[in-house]
Amino acid sequence: MTDARLGAGAQDADLELAGSILARAAARGVTIAVAESLTGGLVAETLVRTPGASAVLRLGVVAYATEMKHEVLRVPAALLGERGPVDPDVAIAMARGVRQLAALDRSACTIGVATTGVAGPGAQDGHPPGEFHIGVEIDTVHGRVAQSSSHLETGDREVVRHAALRAALQALDAALDRTDLRIHSESTP
């Protein structure tokens, strides 16, 4: 499954980071949910390549179409209408929506992460190919914390998608550095 254009080293680093994220999250009783658009399931797939991922990963949703972002992830229609799907606030809303979906049968899900953007090859609604946004919503003992990051990557679709994967993994890794995460002990193995 190695894509020669991306290099085995980069993909190995992504898998290593995913493994570290899952180990850290499992050790703390933290759960994760993923909502993806331009990455099309790549973030969830990378996480589940690590044995034991089921102790942490609650849900992965690919909401590629704009209407699915609204209907499934409950991104507000007004936000989508005003800004379109390629927006940092839409990424945050997607992260919130997937975190809430993942909590349906349990009390909560700790971290939701989302990817949205333009993989290319052409522009979309005035956004250049390679623009993407990562959204995170975190359940802390002090309440919910939401944040986003915006990126512009040059390269073909696969380069952009893998850059978004890396950015999402880095956002998860950074979220796990927090000392105020709400712990959901039912996620521990």
C-alpha positions as CSV (number, residue, x, y, z in Angstrom):
1,M,0.0,0.0,0.0
2,T,3.0,2.3,-0.1
3,D,2.7,5.1,-2.6
4,A,6.1,5.7,-4.2
5,R,5.4,9.4,-4.7
6,L,5.0,9.9,-0.9
7,G,7.9,7.7,0.2
8,A,7.8,4.8,2.6
9,G,9.5,6.9,5.3
10,A,6.7,9.4,5.4
11,Q,4.1,6.6,5.6
12,D,6.0,4.8,8.2
13,A,6.2,8.0,10.3
14,D,2.4,8.4,9.9
15,L,1.9,4.8,11.1
16,E,4.3,5.3,14.0
17,L,2.5,8.5,15.1
18,A,-0.9,6.8,14.8
19,G,0.4,4.0,17.0
20,S,1.7,6.4,19.6
21,I,-1.6,8.3,19.6
22,L,-3.6,5.1,20.2
23,A,-1.3,3.9,22.9
24,R,-1.4,7.2,24.7
25,A,-5.2,7.5,24.4
26,A,-5.8,3.9,25.6
27,A,-3.5,4.4,28.6
28,R,-5.6,7.5,29.6
29,G,-9.1,6.2,28.8
30,V,-9.5,8.7,26.0
31,T,-11.8,8.0,23.0
32,I,-11.5,9.5,19.5
33,A,-13.9,10.0,16.6
34,V,-12.9,11.0,13.1
35,A,-14.9,12.9,10.4
36,E,-13.3,13.1,7.0
37,S,-14.0,14.8,3.7
38,L,-10.9,15.3,1.4
39,T,-9.0,12.5,3.2
40,G,-11.8,10.0,2.3
41,G,-11.2,7.7,5.3
42,L,-7.4,7.9,5.3
43,V,-7.2,9.1,8.9
44,A,-9.4,6.3,10.2
45,E,-7.7,3.7,8.1
46,T,-4.3,4.8,9.4
47,L,-5.5,4.6,13.0
48,V,-7.0,1.1,12.5
49,R,-3.8,-0.3,11.1
50,T,-2.6,-0.4,14.7
51,P,-3.7,-3.5,16.6
52,G,-6.0,-2.5,19.5
53,A,-7.4,0.6,17.8
54,S,-10.9,-0.5,18.8
55,A,-10.1,0.5,22.4
56,V,-9.9,4.1,21.3
57,L,-11.5,4.8,17.9
58,R,-15.2,5.1,18.4
59,L,-16.3,6.2,14.9
60,G,-15.1,7.2,11.5
61,V,-17.4,9.0,9.1
62,V,-16.6,10.1,5.5
63,A,-18.9,13.0,4.7
64,Y,-17.6,13.9,1.3
65,A,-20.7,15.7,-0.1
66,T,-21.7,19.0,1.5
67,E,-25.2,17.9,2.2
68,M,-23.8,14.9,4.2
69,K,-21.8,17.3,6.3
70,H,-25.1,18.9,7.3
71,E,-27.4,15.9,7.4
72,V,-25.0,13.4,9.1
73,L,-22.6,15.6,11.1
74,R,-25.1,18.4,11.8
75,V,-22.9,21.2,10.4
76,P,-25.2,24.2,10.5
77,A,-26.8,24.9,7.1
78,A,-26.3,28.6,7.6
79,L,-22.5,28.1,8.1
80,L,-22.3,25.9,5.0
81,G,-24.4,28.4,3.0
82,E,-22.3,31.4,4.0
83,R,-18.8,29.9,3.8
84,G,-19.1,26.6,1.9
85,P,-17.5,23.3,3.1
86,V,-13.9,24.4,2.9
87,D,-13.6,26.5,6.0
88,P,-12.0,26.2,9.5
89,D,-15.3,26.6,11.3
90,V,-16.9,23.9,9.2
91,A,-14.0,21.6,10.2
92,I,-14.7,22.4,13.9
93,A,-18.4,21.7,13.4
94,M,-17.6,18.4,11.7
95,A,-15.4,17.5,14.7
96,R,-18.2,18.4,17.1
97,G,-20.7,16.4,15.1
98,V,-18.7,13.2,14.9
99,R,-17.8,13.5,18.6
100,Q,-21.5,13.7,19.4
101,L,-22.4,10.8,17.1
102,A,-19.7,8.7,18.7
103,A,-21.3,9.3,22.1
104,L,-24.7,8.0,21.3
105,D,-24.4,4.7,23.2
106,R,-22.0,5.9,25.9
107,S,-21.7,9.0,28.0
108,A,-19.2,10.8,25.8
109,C,-16.3,10.7,23.3
110,T,-13.2,12.7,24.3
111,I,-11.8,14.0,21.0
112,G,-13.3,14.6,17.6
113,V,-11.1,15.5,14.7
114,A,-12.1,16.4,11.1
115,T,-10.6,17.2,7.7
116,T,-12.1,19.3,5.0
117,G,-10.6,21.0,2.0
118,V,-9.7,20.7,-1.7
119,A,-7.5,17.8,-2.7
120,G,-7.5,19.0,-6.4
121,P,-6.7,18.9,-9.2
122,G,-8.8,22.0,-9.6
123,A,-10.1,24.8,-7.4
124,Q,-13.5,24.5,-5.6
125,D,-15.7,27.5,-4.9
126,G,-12.8,29.9,-5.0
127,H,-10.5,27.7,-2.9
128,P,-7.2,26.6,-4.4
129,P,-6.2,22.9,-4.7
130,G,-4.2,22.0,-1.6
131,E,-6.2,24.2,0.8
132,F,-7.4,22.2,3.8
133,H,-8.6,22.7,7.4
134,I,-8.3,20.5,10.4
135,G,-10.9,20.9,13.2
136,V,-10.7,19.4,16.7
137,E,-13.2,19.4,19.5
138,I,-12.0,18.2,22.9
139,D,-14.1,17.2,25.9
140,T,-12.2,18.6,28.9
141,V,-13.0,18.7,32.6
142,H,-13.6,22.5,32.1
143,G,-15.9,22.0,29.1
144,R,-15.5,21.7,25.3
145,V,-12.5,23.2,23.6
146,A,-12.5,23.7,19.8
147,Q,-9.7,24.7,17.6
148,S,-8.7,24.6,13.9
149,S,-5.7,24.9,11.7
150,S,-5.5,25.9,8.1
151,H,-3.0,24.6,5.5
152,L,-2.0,25.0,1.9
153,E,-0.1,22.1,0.4
154,T,1.4,21.9,-3.1
155,G,1.3,18.7,-5.0
156,D,-1.2,16.2,-6.5
157,R,-4.3,14.8,-4.8
158,E,-2.4,12.1,-2.9
159,V,0.2,14.5,-1.6
160,V,-2.5,16.8,-0.4
161,R,-4.5,14.0,1.2
162,H,-1.5,12.7,3.0
163,A,-0.5,16.2,4.2
164,A,-4.1,16.4,5.7
165,L,-3.6,13.0,7.3
166,R,-0.4,14.2,8.9
167,A,-2.0,17.4,10.1
168,A,-4.9,15.5,11.6
169,L,-2.6,13.1,13.4
170,Q,-0.5,16.0,14.7
171,A,-3.7,17.7,16.0
172,L,-4.7,14.4,17.8
173,D,-1.2,14.1,19.2
174,A,-1.3,17.7,20.5
175,A,-4.8,17.2,22.0
176,L,-3.4,14.2,24.0
177,D,-0.8,16.6,25.5
178,R,-3.5,18.3,27.5
179,T,-3.7,17.4,31.1
180,D,-7.4,18.3,31.5
181,L,-9.0,15.7,29.1
182,R,-12.2,14.1,30.4
183,I,-11.5,10.4,30.9
184,H,-13.9,7.8,29.7
185,S,-12.9,4.7,31.4
186,E,-15.2,2.5,29.4
187,S,-12.7,2.9,26.5
188,T,-9.9,1.2,28.2
189,P,-9.1,-2.4,27.1
